Amino acid sequence: MALACQMPGGALVDAVRSTRLVAALAVAAICLSALALALWPVFSVVLAARVLHAGASCVLGPVIAVISLGLVGHAALGARLGRNARFASIGNGVTAAVMGACGYLVSNQAVFFLTALLAAPALLALARIRVGDFERPRRVEVGAAAAPVRRVLGDRRLLAFAGCILLFQLANAAMLPLMGGILTMRSSEWASTLIGACIVVPQLVVALFAPWVGRLADSWGRRPLLLVCFAALALRGILFALLMDPYVVVAVQVLDGVCAAVLGVTLPLVVADITRGTGRFNLGLGIVGSAVGIGAALSTTLAGYAIDHFGRSVAFFGLASVAVCGLALLWLLLPETRLPANRSLPASLRRLEFVTNRRRPRIPAFAAARQFASRFRKARVRCGEMKNCSAKTAI
């Protein structure tokens, strides 16, 4: 369901006028799915709740991205996405700890009630985003339509980037589950602690370095960071194939944090660069999101087959080889998408402007009084000059 809704969800966000309303509806849908799981844990209700949650998640991601773009514009989007990744990582870690404690101390059902309760601060934060602070890109010509879908689907840069992301997920998604299964068999007493550390370490890396990655994306460009990301993924697969010490495995997970920080910032940033001026930013996110889902679904299946039939080393070396293929595809087919600072927009994009409801900034009372007094003095001088001219004429 989540895979099928990626592109329709992105197209829906592009089409609606109020993205805040769509975000509020998505948060409310997640809240309802959590309540349904808590109150009616039967198969049909659970299935419907999962479908509702998947559809809402497909819409909520693009909405957050487009609100971020509207708040800061293209020039500062990298830094904004870096801060978004930091807060998302902190939120994931804190929420996981609180929900784990809630499930341990209260009950499993209480976890779903807590999930529904967390929708309230999300809606409150969404309400604090004023309409006047939000800018939505459109074309200058009145009534100008967005670019046709066929143009976006046929963009070679977007297709190359989606292919790179598919290969990245194909190599990345199965690494931690495979290593988690191996650690469980070899260190059964400490398996839960080690797997928890393998999950927490990348979140800490993202929380610490994601804003810095966002600034680097604005100064260096997107392509160098993506090359570092794919190289780190390939190195992680090779190290998992060669090393088995649990503490070393936890340390290697720092590379997973590097990949998560880079990809969390650059993925929406590259899509924003490619779709700039088309009005199809969220559709582009949906296309790349579909590639993410396909790669992740295939990764666990293929890696599981490889480790069952050929062993651990072959499986991890195979995943590292897929990452190297993604690195080669990125190097050969995806150019730098960041527009240089000293270069103007192409002619096809010069018509893009940001429409805003912001009012003119208010002048402080003291400055306004001084401005009024200055104008009054100038008016008196002009009146005096006019009187002198009239007197001379009469004489």
N, C-alpha and C positions, 0 to 999 in steps of 0.2 A: 504493500500500500504506500509506504513512504517513497519507494523508488518511482512508482507510477505517478505520484502527485508532485514530483519535483518541478517539471516544466509547466504543468497547468497552474501550480501555485505561484510560480514566478510571473507567468503571464497575467494572473489575476491581480497581483500586486501592482504590475505596470498599468493595468486598466483602471483601477479604482482611484478616486479622487482623495479620499481620506485614508492615509496609511495608518494613522493612529487608531482609527476605528477598526481596521483589519487586525492590528496588533492586539487591541483589547478583546476582540472576538476570539482570537487564537488563544490568548491567556485564559479566557473564560472556558473555552473548550477543554483545555488541559485540566483546569480545575474540575469540570464536570466529569471528565474521565477518571480522575483520581477518586472523586466521591463515589462514582459508580463501582469502582473496584473495591472500595471500602465497605459499601453498604450491601451490594448484591454480587458476591463472588461466585457467580454461576457462569457456565461456559458461554452462553449467548451474550450476556452482559459484558463479560471480560473481552470477548471478541469485538463487540461494538465499541467498547471503551478504547481498545488498542487502535482500532481504525480511526476513531476520532482524534486520539492523541497523535497518530502518525500524520494525519492531514493537517492538524494545527501546527505541528513542528515544521512541516514543509513550508508553511506560510510565514511563520514567525522569524525564521532566519533571514529570508530576503527583506522582510519589513525592517528588522533592526539595521540591516546594511543600508537600506535606502534612507532611513531616518538619519543615520550617521552621515551619509553623503549630503543630505539636505541641510544638516546643521553646520557643517564645516566646509563643504564644497570639495572639489577635486584636489585643490592645492594642499589641504591639510588632512586629507583622508587617511594617509598612511599613519600619522601619529594618532588619529582618532581610533583607527582599527587596532593599533597596538594597545591603547588603553582599554578598548572593549575586550580584547583577549585577556588582559591582566584581570579585569573584574570577573570575566567568565571563569577563569581558572580559580580565582579565590572563591567565587560562589560555588563552584563544583566541589572544592575541597571542604568548605565549611558545611555545606548542605549534606554531603556524604557523612561527615562526622556526626552532625546533629541527628540525621535520620538513623544512623547506626545505633546511636545511644538511645533514641526513642524506641526503636524496635527491640533493643535489649532490655530496657528498663520498663517499658509499658507493654506494647504488643505489636505484632506485625501489622495489624489493622490501623494502629495509630500512625504509622508511616504515611499511609495514603491520606489520612486527615491532615497531617502536617503539610503534605504536598499541596492539598487544596487551599490550606491557609496561607501558604506562601504566594498565592496568586494576588492577595490583597496588596502587599508592598509593591509587587510588579505593576499593578494597575495604578497605584498611587504615583510611582515614578513616571509612568507613561502620561498621567494627567499633568505632571509638572512641566512637560514639554509644551510650551505655548505655541499656538498656531503662528504667531508673529515671529517666533524664533526659527521656524522651519521653512526652508526654501525647496521648491520642487522644480527640477529642470524642465524646460519646455522650449519650443522654438519661438522665435520672435513673431513669425507670421501668424496672424490670427487664424485659427482653425487648421493649422498645419498638423497633419497626422504623424504618428510615430513611424519609424522605418518599418517596412514589411518584414514579417517573420522570416521569409525566405532569405532576405539579406543577412539576417543575424545567423541563421543556420548555415549559410554558405560562407561565412567569414573563416578564412583559413587559419588565422591566428587563434580564434576561439576554438576551432576544432583541434588544432595542434595542442593547445593548452588543456582541453578536455582529455585528449589522449594521454598527455603527460600525467595528469591527475589520476586517470584510470590505472596507469602502470604504477604510480606511487601507492595507491590503495591496494593494488594487487600484491605488492611487495610488503606493505606495512601492516595490513589488518591482521594477518595471521601470526606475526612474530611473537607478540606477547602471549596470546593464548597457547601457542606451542611451547614456549619457554615455561609458562605457568604449569602446564601439564608435566613437563620434565622435572621441574622443581618439586612438584607435589609427590612424584614417585621417588625422588632421591632424598628429599628433606621433608618428610611428611610432618614432623613435629613443628617445624618453623615455616611450613609452606604458606600458611595464611599471612604471617607477618611479612615474608619475603614478597609475596604477590602484592600485598598492600603497599609495601615500599616501592615496588616497581610501578605502581599507579601514581603514588604521591610525588615521586621525584620529578617526573615530567611536568606535573602541574606546578611545582615550585619553580622550575626553570621558566615556564611560560609566564608565571606571575612576575618574576624578576626581570626578564629580558624582553618581553613582548613590546613594551613602549619604545625601547631602544631599537628593536627591529623595525618598528614603524618609522622611526626617524631615518634609519639607514635606507629604507625603501624609498623615501623621498629624496635622499641625497645621492645614494649610489645607483638606484634603479632597482627594478624588480628582478631582472634576469640573474644578476650575480647571487642574490639571496636564494633564488630557486635552485641554482646550481649547487650551492652549499647544502641546501636541504636534501637534494637527491644523493649527493656524495655522503652525507651523514647517514642516510638510510642504508646505503650500500655497505658502509663501514660497520654499521650496527649488525647487519645480517652476517657479515664475515666473522665478527667477534662472537656472536651467538653460536656460530658453527664451530669455533675453535676453543672457546672457553666455557667452563662449567662451574666455576666457583660461584656460589650464590652472591657473595658480596661484590664480586666483579660484575655479575649480571645486573645488580642494582646500579652500580656505577655506570654501566653502559647505557642504562636507561636515560642518562643525561642527553644522549644523542636523540632519543625520542622526544625529549622536551625541546631540543633545538628545532627538530622538524615541525613539531606542533606550533611553536612560536612563529616560525617563518611562514608556514602554510596558512595559519590562521589570519595572518596579516595580508600576505600577498595574494591569496586566492580571490577575495572580493576586490582587491585593488587592481589586479590584472583585468578582471572582468569589467570593472568600471572604466579602465583605460580603453579597452577594446570596444565597448558599447557606448562610449561617450558621444553624445549628440544623436543617438538613435532612438532614445526613449524606451529601450528594451534591456535595461540593466538587470532587472530581476529575472527576465527570461534567460539571459546569459548565465545568471547564477543557477537557475534551474537546470540548464544544460550541463554545467560543470557538476552540479549536485547529483545528477543522474549518473555521471561518470564515477563519482565517488561511491555511490551505492552499488553499481555493477562491479567495480574493482573489489570492494570489500566483500561482496557476496561470493565472488569467484575465489578470492584469496584463501579463505578458510577451507573451502572444499578441495582445492588443488593442493594446498600445503598439507592438509590432513592425509590425502591420498599418498603424497610423496613421503611423508614420515612413516606411514604404515608399511610401505613397500620398499623404500630405499634407505631409510634411516634418517637420523637427526641431521647429520652433516650435509647430506644431499639436499634435504629440504631447505635448510637455511642458506646454503650456497645458491640454490635455485631462486630463493626470494631475493638474495643480493644481486643475482644476475638480472632479474626483472627490474630492480632499481637502477642498475647500470644502463639497461635499455631505455628506461625513462630519462636518464641523464643525457644519453645520446640524442634522443628525440628532442629534448629541450634545447640542446646545443645546436642542432641542425635546423630545426623548423620554427622555433619560437623566437622572434626578435624582441628587443627591448620595447616595452609598451609605454614607458613613461615619456611624456613629452618634455623635451629639454626646456629649461627655464628661459633661455635666450631665443627661443623660437616661437613664433606665433602659431595659432591654431590653423589647421588646414581650412580651405575655403568652405568645405562641406560642414565644418563645425563652428564657423564664426557666427552662425545665426543662433547658437545656443546661448541662452541667458538663464539666470535664476530669477524666478518670480517670487516675491516675498510680500508678506503683509506687514512688514515692520513699518512703524511710524518714524517720522523724522525725530532724531534725538532731541530731547528736551533741553533747553538752555537753562542753566542754574539761575535762580532769582537775582543774585547780585550782578551776574553778567548781563542779564536781561535789563536790569535797571540802568546799568552803565551804557548799554547800547541805546536805550530810550533817551537818556540824557544827552548823549552825543548827537543823536538825530534831532533832538529839540534845539540844541545850540546851532546846528547847521541851518535849521529852518529859520531861526531868528536872524542869523546873518544874512540869509537870502532875502528875508522881508526887509531888513534895513537897507540892503543894496537896492531893492526895488523902490523904496521910498525916496532914496537919494536921487535915483534916476528920474523919478516922477517930478521931484522938486526942480531939478535942473531943466527938465523939459518945459515946465511951467514958466520958469524965468526966461 
